[in-house]
């Protein structure tokens, strides 16, 4: 009967939930120090300065600081060392890659009418990679909790009859059916039972309580994580200079997001008499998103002093998720070692939902030493605990994730300090970046030290920057059941090369 129903709904995918967890929200709301070489060399402290293509994406008033039409782009090289800590054990991985970081153009229109208070108008477009999700992490440690607890969490409350295989049914059929009709939890219960990791307390079809077939007082947990993707912002900018004192501007931002998360979990070191051992659980997530935001900004010029202010609206990003799962486990039966592989080969496609990344306010101050250099300070605040997931229909799952986000994530404050010294046609730059913890459990804050040099050729300029960045994030193995915490410290070395030319 159930198979007949499946045949009638074969084209329907799992639609009742989204797959996002607190881990994923932590990834999607993170920020990086990306952009042009001049911008990154001064740690992004450009809110009161302008005159840089990436600065336009930071403060929309920045484009009317330009004196000439300008086009430019940036390429960077990143070398990462990811250090994970899990139950007192440390693991590290290294990786390297090149990225095309930024591309933009600003078009400047100077007003020759001296009686008009609007002396300059500019329009610009800048494409900037806000965040790079590419990251590989490996962790290992001894835990007192088993992956069986993950499957027990979801199985308890699910009727035994729902997760059995009957005549003429396949793993793929029922995995899809459960996702369509009952949800993600039933799929996890099905995987756990079919792999012999869990069993019902009784063979009664209406039984809703389960027990573990994995026994030990300690478990060796290994987790390999491969993330990839990006969060890219395209800013369509308009700005103007009023009375040669006040720059004001607006950005209409288009957001593009791709996030791929592959997790390969392996648990071993069970007791020698454990019925189930050597459990391998693979989870793949792909998220696609498109969104929108608005920015308003101003820069006030008072002799050698510059004062900037920016308001970033929330980022509203519509996201669609796809997931795949595969599970295997070993057992002995009749003195034979058997590997049970449960691979539904099904892609769960979930209903679209909206992620709201909270608004941000920034204040900036800069002092310009005539033609010899400058010093600049930016301070911004963003309350990540107000990050929010929503769908057209009410979702208890989304409500629970939102509650967890509001309790776990913190408001973050970011301080950027940058300086530049000019000697003839050469500029020397340095900066410092500091961001408070996004969770109370984080060991350290995010910090970066930056350096750079620039060469002005008149009609064009070449800039180079170096960043040493330390990022700290906290995660859990799984959202439920086996939610043991681990920490990742990312040590990033980034070199950016930019070339701009004037028209």
Steps between C-alpha positions, in 0.01 A plus 500: 500500500778738594687418178186576299480838667867556418435429133242776503738750656828408336553853373444662839811588698530559874334835560418531868823632648813688420829336577682795658641469851682736735828381345388614156373837627841553661664440162255714300522804729878510524697792354843524341751769407482488120526754223755725335862497615487859629182425697635179656844651568329751731280231662191636326503827696354704214163613635612864523736499200346365181689522174535120476283256307451258791435797730189564288358169623584612854368859490298603191616861538849383401448526124463880488842530664653382170623782276506291182322206345685185602488125434682227691512146626674285760650153518601334824682194626393332823689250712308354795588288797188369673552382856216305662458417867272215606505360854853624556646362177636728227506437125619732222462517120658734246364620166580763236300664220471802270183712475373784285391720785358825368410686180354847472462827315408852606381771260556857617309804367637836615268800492662805339219728621653662809162626619360147525557359853535146359856517372542132415277202425619143460361160414680173563471126493718275712500123534658388824540155654378560854576151628687200372362175640782281364637315798618152594504376858572168665444420866533197724434428865363254754137554593275331755201546268443286190354576159226259609370779724446712189274234346326430832414870535306495174366144527330527839142596422501347148280192457700185420271418208606822326869408475474136390546370147207300367469288186595670174635809682853636468718717720461788255120462487448519874764763568326729252153405628596581861643835398184589309249380759662518845821698471872509563478328842330193355771475235768497771312234698474292182874526432583404858271197502587368155871515585434303826633788711170520688213257564146541638440394859241249369401364157157665536428711189379783723815501716650850526798442731842381385831378638859516378696204363831684550671439832809656655599743774691709244484561128760633262334767283657623176344774290628629166336818372533649154329836446494698179314793351472874535283794601534765229355851510445715191449867590324744268606836635398865474677781686533878496715773654311794652666837552837329477446392864254212518510177300176299510419175325284192470570139396247258363660162565437167334621197696597162357572210733621144447591280793605135478566301814621138491539319832653153524456363853668179617458338842710205617675356807179340633510210748616171351158349571304791351250371245558806278837664438686723251214731405546734202241776449520741203293817476506743207329840496475744211340842551423745220393853582414833341434812699477874535611777734532881509774722640497872580814693580657840542846653534547847651818697414625750762842625392732206579229302681264249341195355675303212349178318585334202332182304551477152348146366484440133580597263222194306385621185325263240355662157527424152374672193650579156368639214710625146451582233758681167511560268797699182553574281804670168572368204703574132553238237424576126505873582523478703181587871484227688318509861385150642475492789252188718493523731201158636395656689206230762554542878492271668752388832356345729761254785476664841451537716806639842584807579709513848650853607593463795742565864422831668581596856594848645457673819615836612364761766561807593299768766516684596182855634532475711184684307226726292728255245634198425715366296791151352511278321754176309440263356759193292413238303690277213385276285718532146357251368757232668287578274204171344398363223278147514363264330254156578365352233726562478873778252579570361847845396381587853386369639826727266695804599289418869548475450875838325502655779291368774730636320807838405353622773264620834635499858381838555334700821505774561246790744529718585199806725517699592190777736401676611187828686447581644157853553371487651152312243287528217751258436788570283804199363690420306813193409702344305784165317505319381813159335534333383821388140551189386319442243779586511870668161471756625246851494645626814324377792294571534127807712428708601198817696434537652152777654292520640149672710240370698203652651186337797327580524127272797440250345264502171692608350830618164628442390860607201706384391846579230754259380770563273796153411630395281793134391509335298777169316475308244712287219357331173604530158331125468436210726587329233715594185687876518447547873549854491638681835454821564311700811414672608179776760483579615148841657445476679167778658299363704210686689227297731275610671180289778346536704184287807424508740207338835441302603193 
